[in-house]
Amino acid sequence: MTQSRLYFRQILSGMDIAEDNPIAQQMVNFIYLIGDRETGEAVVVDPAYDPQAILDLVEADGMRLVGALGTHFHADHVGGNLFGHEIVGIAELLELANVPIHLQSEEVDWVTRTTGVSEDHLVGHTSGDTVMVGEIPITLIHTPGHTPGSQCFLVDGRLVAGDTLFLNGCGRTDLPGSDPEQMYYSLTQRLGAVPDDTILYPGHLYSEKPSATMAETRSRNMVFRPDSLEQWLMMFS
């Protein structure tokens, strides 16, 4: 696809939106907009903290929101209670725009409990499914480990990875629903087919840079150093 057709925008919570929200400032979540400039359609990835501001950005860019993608059920990504703090997310987004929320099937029950959103609004997928935004295909990759239904999105040489993979480190595997063994296989096998020249876009700004190639990430990130599952579990479980 031509660069001009793909609409792709990285938004930093606590800076680009929710500027006065101390939780957003602390968590430094990334939110992503992906769309087709020719049709004007866009989807949002992990619309937490300020859905109205996100919609305002979409409209200001001459686009319209037709869906949302959730990387996983944690409140700082899709809304809910985070250590006693209520974070707005997909429930509030649906009050403003009646759009489908695309998840891995394993994550649907977790999201309903976290956000209160009914399953009627949620679309469960399996790994390898494609969500079309206009003529732009987004491939969904199931990457369990951080949560049972964590997923990444591959679109035109970009990997939107949520909390599965950061430029430095990976998502925690000591939380409810986490599985360190599954995380190892997600990183080394499920994401193993992602080419080195793909640009990694993580779910948080946990590094100096907001993105990097997978080649750079694989060479510098310690989670790729172990040679076996046993070594990985000794270091990171």
C-alpha positions as a printed NumPy array, in Angstrom:
array([[  0.   ,   0.   ,   0.   ],
       [  1.169,   3.545,  -0.489],
       [  2.404,   5.469,   2.515],
       [ -0.171,   8.18 ,   1.812],
       [ -3.088,   5.735,   2.061],
       [ -2.207,   4.279,   5.468],
       [ -3.263,   6.431,   8.395],
       [ -1.153,   5.6  ,  11.461],
       [ -0.811,   7.732,  14.564],
       [  0.873,   7.057,  17.913],
       [ -0.67 ,   8.937,  20.869],
       [  0.956,   9.216,  24.303],
       [ -1.392,   9.359,  27.268],
       [ -0.551,  12.038,  29.788],
       [  0.904,  14.196,  27.028],
       [ -1.108,  14.067,  23.789],
       [ -4.352,  13.369,  25.691],
       [ -5.303,  13.31 ,  29.389],
       [ -2.574,  15.861,  30.058],
       [ -3.827,  16.579,  33.578],
       [ -4.427,  12.952,  34.555],
       [ -1.704,  11.812,  37.007],
       [ -2.395,   8.124,  36.323],
       [ -1.985,   8.676,  32.585],
       [  1.214,  10.604,  33.233],
       [  2.572,   7.778,  35.363],
       [  1.509,   4.872,  33.15 ],
       [  2.609,   6.492,  29.833],
       [  0.359,   4.279,  27.728],
       [  0.433,   4.485,  23.963],
       [ -2.832,   4.6  ,  22.032],
       [ -2.819,   4.012,  18.29 ],
       [ -5.004,   5.148,  15.412],
       [ -4.931,   3.042,  12.225],
       [ -6.957,   3.749,   9.129],
       [ -7.441,   4.185,   5.417],
       [ -7.069,   7.776,   4.261],
       [ -8.974,   7.13 ,   1.042],
       [-12.123,   5.813,   2.763],
       [-11.702,   7.955,   5.886],
       [-12.193,   4.964,   8.199],
       [-10.087,   4.418,  11.314],
       [ -9.85 ,   2.161,  14.351],
       [ -8.305,   2.898,  17.728],
       [ -6.059,   0.558,  19.706],
       [ -6.491,   0.615,  23.509],
       [ -8.686,   3.734,  23.89 ],
       [ -8.151,   4.474,  27.584],
       [ -8.086,   7.711,  29.626],
       [ -9.996,  10.105,  27.352],
       [-12.189,   8.652,  24.582],
       [-13.627,  12.065,  23.697],
       [-10.163,  13.497,  23.098],
       [ -9.322,  10.478,  20.937],
       [-12.449,  11.002,  18.859],
       [-11.578,  14.685,  18.536],
       [ -8.149,  13.758,  17.143],
       [ -9.722,  11.326,  14.676],
       [-12.161,  13.997,  13.49 ],
       [ -9.451,  16.652,  13.279],
       [ -7.528,  14.332,  10.961],
       [-10.55 ,  14.039,   8.692],
       [-11.273,  10.445,   9.693],
       [-14.213,   8.646,  11.329],
       [-13.986,   5.891,  13.916],
       [-15.403,   2.514,  12.839],
       [-13.95 ,   0.19 ,  15.48 ],
       [-11.587,  -0.42 ,  18.355],
       [ -8.935,  -3.058,  19.027],
       [ -7.937,  -4.156,  22.509],
       [ -4.509,  -5.625,  23.134],
       [ -5.6  ,  -7.04 ,  26.516],
       [ -7.981,  -6.528,  29.417],
       [ -5.917,  -4.397,  31.811],
       [ -7.598,  -1.168,  32.869],
       [ -4.854,   1.138,  31.596],
       [ -5.596,  -0.169,  28.097],
       [ -9.378,  -0.635,  27.945],
       [-10.632,   1.023,  31.126],
       [-11.708,  -0.179,  34.548],
       [-10.266,  -0.135,  38.04 ],
       [ -6.506,   0.129,  38.41 ],
       [ -5.354,  -0.164,  42.023],
       [ -8.396,   1.77 ,  43.223],
       [ -8.331,   4.335,  40.425],
       [-11.111,   4.299,  37.845],
       [ -9.892,   4.697,  34.267],
       [-12.339,   5.396,  31.46 ],
       [-12.052,   3.333,  28.316],
       [-14.176,   1.274,  25.96 ],
       [-17.356,   1.591,  28.042],
       [-17.224,   5.366,  27.734],
       [-16.11 ,   5.14 ,  24.093],
       [-19.253,   3.153,  23.278],
       [-21.391,   5.939,  24.741],
       [-19.856,   8.259,  22.147],
       [-19.48 ,   5.883,  19.181],
       [-21.262,   2.557,  18.723],
       [-18.374,   0.573,  17.235],
       [-17.268,  -3.074,  17.57 ],
       [-14.439,  -3.893,  19.979],
       [-12.104,  -6.543,  18.533],
       [-10.41 ,  -8.947,  20.974],
       [ -8.938, -12.407,  21.07 ],
       [-11.667, -14.835,  22.151],
       [ -9.696, -15.797,  25.277],
       [ -9.902, -12.201,  26.478],
       [-13.642, -11.571,  26.092],
       [-14.675, -12.741,  29.574],
       [-11.825, -10.807,  31.186],
       [-12.814,  -7.611,  29.38 ],
       [-16.466,  -7.916,  30.346],
       [-15.485,  -8.277,  34.015],
       [-12.971,  -5.43 ,  33.873],
       [-15.054,  -2.892,  31.945],
       [-18.681,  -3.931,  32.394],
       [-19.153,  -3.899,  28.617],
       [-21.497,  -6.657,  27.447],
       [-20.394,  -9.308,  24.983],
       [-22.813,  -7.84 ,  22.434],
       [-20.24 ,  -5.116,  21.748],
       [-17.22 ,  -7.445,  21.664],
       [-15.961,  -9.416,  18.674],
       [-13.85 , -12.449,  19.576],
       [-11.122, -13.527,  17.158],
       [ -8.543, -16.258,  16.717],
       [ -4.896, -15.734,  15.845],
       [ -4.358, -14.902,  12.187],
       [ -7.709, -13.202,  11.725],
       [ -7.713,  -9.978,   9.737],
       [ -9.662,  -6.839,  10.573],
       [-10.157,  -4.613,   7.546],
       [-10.228,  -0.837,   7.929],
       [-11.272,   0.359,   4.526],
       [ -8.771,  -1.49 ,   2.327],
       [ -6.112,  -1.656,   5.066],
       [ -5.66 ,  -5.182,   6.531],
       [ -4.689,  -5.555,  10.191],
       [ -3.53 ,  -9.053,  11.142],
       [ -4.269, -10.169,  14.71 ],
       [ -1.592, -12.271,  16.423],
       [ -2.525, -14.077,  19.644],
       [  0.369, -13.642,  22.087],
       [ -0.645, -15.06 ,  25.495],
       [  1.644, -14.632,  28.465],
       [  0.943, -11.22 ,  29.942],
       [ -2.766, -12.156,  29.837],
       [ -4.568, -15.183,  28.32 ],
       [ -5.842, -13.246,  25.305],
       [ -3.11 , -10.697,  24.731],
       [ -2.77 ,  -9.849,  21.049],
       [ -0.518,  -7.854,  18.741],
       [ -1.437,  -6.171,  15.464],
       [  0.598,  -6.329,  12.283],
       [ -0.116,  -3.64 ,   9.683],
       [  2.089,  -2.57 ,   6.774],
       [  5.446,  -3.299,   8.381],
       [  4.379,  -2.151,  11.848],
       [  3.814,  -4.305,  14.934],
       [  1.57 ,  -2.782,  17.592],
       [  2.501,  -4.998,  20.523],
       [  0.585,  -3.81 ,  23.577],
       [  2.246,  -5.216,  26.696],
       [  3.563,  -8.34 ,  25.004],
       [  6.849,  -6.728,  23.969],
       [  8.549,  -3.45 ,  24.783],
       [ 11.757,  -2.075,  23.347],
       [ 13.266,  -3.062,  26.692],
       [ 11.676,  -6.04 ,  28.441],
       [  8.216,  -7.517,  28.1  ],
       [  4.93 ,  -7.491,  29.985],
       [  4.744,  -8.843,  33.532],
       [  3.958, -12.531,  33.99 ],
       [  3.113, -12.481,  37.718],
       [ -0.41 , -11.059,  37.422],
       [ -3.795, -12.842,  37.325],
       [ -4.06 , -14.717,  34.03 ],
       [ -0.339, -14.409,  33.287],
       [  1.754, -17.369,  32.161],
       [  5.552, -17.035,  31.847],
       [  5.885, -20.165,  29.715],
       [  3.319, -18.87 ,  27.245],
       [  5.119, -15.517,  27.169],
       [  8.327, -17.248,  26.123],
       [  6.578, -18.974,  23.231],
       [  4.785, -15.785,  22.23 ],
       [  8.057, -13.878,  22.021],
       [ 10.164, -16.543,  20.353],
       [  7.628, -18.386,  18.174],
       [  4.417, -16.403,  17.666],
       [  6.366, -13.206,  17.033],
       [  9.284, -15.138,  15.558],
       [  7.792, -14.84 ,  12.078],
       [  7.722, -11.043,  12.259],
       [ 10.516,  -9.741,   9.968],
       [ 13.491,  -7.852,  11.4  ],
       [ 12.654,  -4.691,   9.451],
       [  9.194,  -4.44 ,  11.053],
       [  8.844,  -1.413,  13.338],
       [  7.826,  -2.28 ,  16.9  ],
       [  5.287,   0.054,  18.525],
       [  4.868,  -0.876,  22.212],
       [  2.011,  -0.294,  24.649],
       [  4.022,   1.983,  26.969],
       [  6.873,   4.467,  26.7  ],
       [  9.26 ,   2.389,  28.804],
       [ 12.338,   3.381,  26.792],
       [ 13.991,   6.485,  25.419],
       [ 12.529,   5.891,  21.961],
       [  8.846,   5.332,  21.124],
       [  9.599,   2.676,  18.488],
       [ 12.394,   0.579,  17.002],
       [ 12.919,  -2.146,  14.434],
       [ 12.434,  -5.72 ,  15.521],
       [ 16.068,  -6.34 ,  14.584],
       [ 17.231,  -3.695,  17.047],
       [ 14.821,  -4.96 ,  19.681],
       [ 15.94 ,  -8.556,  19.29 ],
       [ 19.598,  -7.569,  19.529],
       [ 19.243,  -5.312,  22.586],
       [ 16.299,  -6.635,  24.582],
       [ 17.315,  -9.044,  27.353],
       [ 14.177, -11.171,  26.941],
       [ 15.705, -12.583,  23.739],
       [ 19.017, -13.604,  25.356],
       [ 18.064, -17.03 ,  26.805],
       [ 18.589, -20.015,  24.509],
       [ 15.842, -22.186,  25.991],
       [ 12.585, -22.106,  27.891],
       [ 14.39 , -23.284,  31.025],
       [ 16.864, -20.397,  30.857],
       [ 14.07 , -17.933,  30.157],
       [ 12.035, -19.103,  33.151],
       [ 15.075, -18.852,  35.423],
       [ 15.626, -15.245,  34.364],
       [ 12.131, -13.848,  33.834],
       [  9.392, -16.005,  35.387]])
